[in-house]
Amino acid sequence: MKSVVFAIVLAMLAIARASAAPAVSIVGDWEIVDAAPGPWTTAEERQRLTSAGKYLLNTAISFKLKEVVSKQKMFICKRVVYEPSLLEHDALFQGNLPEPNPSAAAARLGFQKGDVAGVDVSCVKAKYVFHFLDRDTAMTTINNVIYTLKRR
């Protein structure tokens, strides 16, 4: 009996935590407005990554209900699946924020204290994870470059 009560309490806590997540949606039109090397990269890599990141600046991406549309082929996606997420700072950007204090690194990137709402975008050939600073600003990482997207 105690194990059943314990399981129910755990389930209620999980539901409460999930319902506490701010509602975010990536559906709509976005533009990549900034690109910067991830704070986990080495000083030697940063110049190359800065140059590489400029390639995708000003890229428009339209996240529609059933597909993702962009002039950049890497973002084109048929049969898209969106899955909301809620991550702690140490899990952002595939867990790459520098130790010993990933929360401090997250704050320098503009994230508030507490869990970060996000959306996983899954396609047949790729998966992108977007972390939201606010409802109109999201970040993702591709090849060690953090891209900032703004809703248009």
N, C-alpha and C positions, 0 to 999 in steps of 0.2 A: 504494500500500500504506500509506504514512504517513497518508493522509487517512482510510482505513478504520480504522486503529488510533486515530486522533484522535477519530473519530466514536464508536467503541466506548467510549473513556474518557469522553467527554462524557455519553454515555447512562448509564454506570455512576454518574457523579457525580450526575446528575439523579435516578436511582433512590435513591441513598444519601441525598440531601437529602430526598426525599419520604418515605422510610421513617423519617427522623429526626423527622418531625412527630409530636407527641403525638396520640394518637387522641382525637378529640372527636366527640360526636354531639349534635345538637340535638333529636333525636327524644325526645319526652316532653312534660311539662307545665311551663310557664314562666309567670312573672309579671313585668311591668315594675315595678321597684321604685325607679327613680330616673330623672330627666330633667334634663339640664343643657345649656345652649348649648355648642356646639363651641368649642374654644379659638381657632379661626380666625375667629370672628365679631367684629364691632366692639362696642365698649362701648355704643353707641347701640342696637344690636339686642338686647342680652342681656336686658333686662327683658321685652320682648315675647316672646322665645323661651322664657324661663323660664315665663311664663304659659301659652304654647301647649303646652309640654311637660307641664304638670300634667294636661292632658286625658287623656293615655294612662296615667297612673300607676294602678297596681293592675289593669291589664288582664291577663287570663289568656289565654294562647295555648297551644294544644295542637298540637305538631308530630307528626303521625302519618305512617306510612310513605307514604301516597298522597295526603294532604291536610293542610291547616292549618285549624284550627278556632278561632274566637274570636268574642266578642260584637261586637268592632270589625270592621266590614265590610272595612276596608283590609287586614286580615290573612287573611281567608278565602281559601282557595286550594284548588281542585281540581286534580288532576294535577300535584302539586308535584314538582320535581326538586331534589335536594340534591347539592351538589358541594363536596367539601372543598377548602380553600385553605390556603396557607402564605405569609404576607406579611411583608415587612420593614416596619419602623415608618413609613417614608416613604410607604408605599402604603395605610396604614390610613385608613379613612373617606374613600375615594376620593382619597387623596393630599392631604387638606386639613390635616393637622397642620402647624402653623406652622414655617416655616424661620427661622433656619438650622439648627435642631436638632430635627427631628421626634422623635428618640429621647427627648429630654428631655420633650417634650410627652406622649409615650406613657407615660413613667415616671410623670408626674404623674397620669395617668389610671389607673395601677395595673398597666400591662403590664410584664412582666419583660424583661430583655435578650434579644436574639435574635429570631428569626422568630416570628410570632404565628399560631397555628392558627385556622382559621375555617371557616365553612360558608356557601356562597352558596345562597340559597333562591329558586328561580325558579318563578314562576307565569305564567299566561297574561297577566295584566295588570300584574304588578309583579315586581321583583327586590329582595331584601333581602340584605345582606351582614352576617354576624354574626362578630365577632372575640371570641375567648375569652380571658378573664383566667385562668380555671381551668375545670375540667370542668363546674362548676355556675354559672358567671357568664359572661354574654356581653354584648357591646355592639353596638349598631347605630346608624346615624344616619338620621334622617328630617327633611327640611327644616331642616337645620343644628342640630338638637337631638340630643344623644347620649342614647340610652335604654339603661339597664342592666337586664338580665333575669336573674332567679335561677330556677334549677330548683326546682320545688315537689315 
